[in-house]
Amino acid sequence: MLACQKQLFDLPNDVSYLNCSYMSPLLRTVADAGVEGIRRKVRPYEIKAADFYTSLQSLRQAFAGLINASDENRIAIIPSASYGVASVCRNLSLQVGDEILVAEEQFPSNYYSWQRLAEASGAVIRNVKFRAEEWTPDQVNERLLQAITNKTAVVALGQVHWADGLPFDLLAIRQQTREVGSLLVIDGTQSVGALPFDVNMIQPDALICAGYKWLLGPYSLGCAYFGPYFDAGTPIEENWINRYNSEDFSQLVNYEDQYKPLAWRFSVGEGSNFILSPMLEKAIKQILEWGVVRIQEYCRSISRPFVEEMRSLNFRVHEEQYRCGHLFGVLLPKEFDLPAFQKELMRHRVFVSVRGNSVRISPHLYNDQRDFDKLLTCFRTVSD
Ligand SMILES: Cc1ncc(COP(=O)(O)O)c(C=O)c1O
């Protein structure tokens, strides 16, 4: 198993940062790549035409490797998850009565574009409810499967629920969407990089990931995979870099009708950001070096004793097979004194998120058992 990698980050020893699902800290090497990017812009005369493509290319290759996509031309560079979802929506023509299936309390960036599309087309959003009830994860997945019918035009989900890490059974969901002829669009922001995702296995029509959480990248740059459905698609903006032969700067005003292949067209303008792009590239390469399976295994192993203890204190946490190591929720009982708990967290410098009536805990390789011991102390103090 991997050892704790805290030395590669710049986190103070007294801080227990269990909040990667909010925003990851930067690796020292990633921060250095950003500084180097700033230095380059100080000397623009050293930036060559080829430099607009080199980091972009390596970044797309690294992300393709991470999700097991065989062709990096299927990867687009996006500034946010909402941008990726908007690009998807731009290419769907829905009919009155078509259904767009989403999960209850889905992250807003994977909702608002669907809402707009529904309003414009007469389609309806089918919001599958399960969060207020005592559903088991199997029942939740069953409800989702049952909701996918001949009316479903598109299913838009996370790989896990962003608020408590509940994993969706994407293999079964993909199979069901195939049977009814529906698209499958996945927001991988809260999982890709820490939980294996294989595009060959799941075959989503699109996979969209913001980069600043589990890809360990900077804010404002992410990656998306677009499957064959989008090969002749229309982007939401027309950036010159994405056109065929854009490398030849002398010919840029001989306007070019053709895009570069496959998903290139969906990359954001100025995607070859000289600061952010090398940072995200470096971060994903480090993740590849560690291995996603090993990251997941590490997070699971350091959180397991904590979870067992919490269960013995009668807190509700999903069972092992339904719980991700990197992101899970502790459901708070009604009588729980949240303000007192938050005070304890501050006192011990423990960082987690409160989402609705659960505490969201999201470790990474910079954490170890001691961080969970501190968190447990906070829970115990308030529960005693
Ligand atoms: C599931 C999910 N998707 C996307 C995002 C970020 O969206 P955007 O990049 O559009 O700001 C978050 C942020 O918390 C998230 O949890």
The ligand as an SDF file (V2000), in Angstrom:
LIG
                    3D

 16 16  0  0  0  0  0  0  0  0999 V2000
  -20.3630   17.1270   -8.4790 C   0  0  0  0  0  0  0  0  0  0  0  0
  -19.7510   18.4530   -8.7690 C   0  0  0  0  0  0  0  0  0  0  0  0
  -19.6710   18.8750  -10.0300 N   0  0  0  0  0  0  0  0  0  0  0  0
  -19.1170   20.0530  -10.3370 C   0  0  0  0  0  0  0  0  0  0  0  0
  -18.6190   20.8960   -9.3620 C   0  0  0  0  0  0  0  0  0  0  0  0
  -17.9960   22.1980   -9.7560 C   0  0  0  0  0  0  0  0  0  0  0  0
  -18.7130   22.7830  -10.8170 O   0  0  0  0  0  0  0  0  0  0  0  0
  -18.1120   23.9650  -11.6790 P   0  0  0  0  0  0  0  0  0  0  0  0
  -16.8150   23.4980  -12.2080 O   0  0  0  0  0  0  0  0  0  0  0  0
  -19.1290   24.1790  -12.7360 O   0  0  0  0  0  0  0  0  0  0  0  0
  -17.9630   25.1490  -10.7760 O   0  0  0  0  0  0  0  0  0  0  0  0
  -18.6900   20.5000   -8.0270 C   0  0  0  0  0  0  0  0  0  0  0  0
  -18.2080   21.3820   -6.9480 C   0  0  0  0  0  0  0  0  0  0  0  0
  -18.3950   21.1520   -5.7720 O   0  0  0  0  0  0  0  0  0  0  0  0
  -19.2680   19.2410   -7.7260 C   0  0  0  0  0  0  0  0  0  0  0  0
  -19.3360   18.7950   -6.4630 O   0  0  0  0  0  0  0  0  0  0  0  0
  1  2  1  0
  2  3  1  0
  2 15  2  0
  3  4  2  0
  4  5  1  0
  5  6  1  0
  5 12  2  0
  6  7  1  0
  7  8  1  0
  8  9  2  0
  8 10  1  0
  8 11  1  0
 12 13  1  0
 12 15  1  0
 13 14  2  0
 15 16  1  0
M  END
$$$$
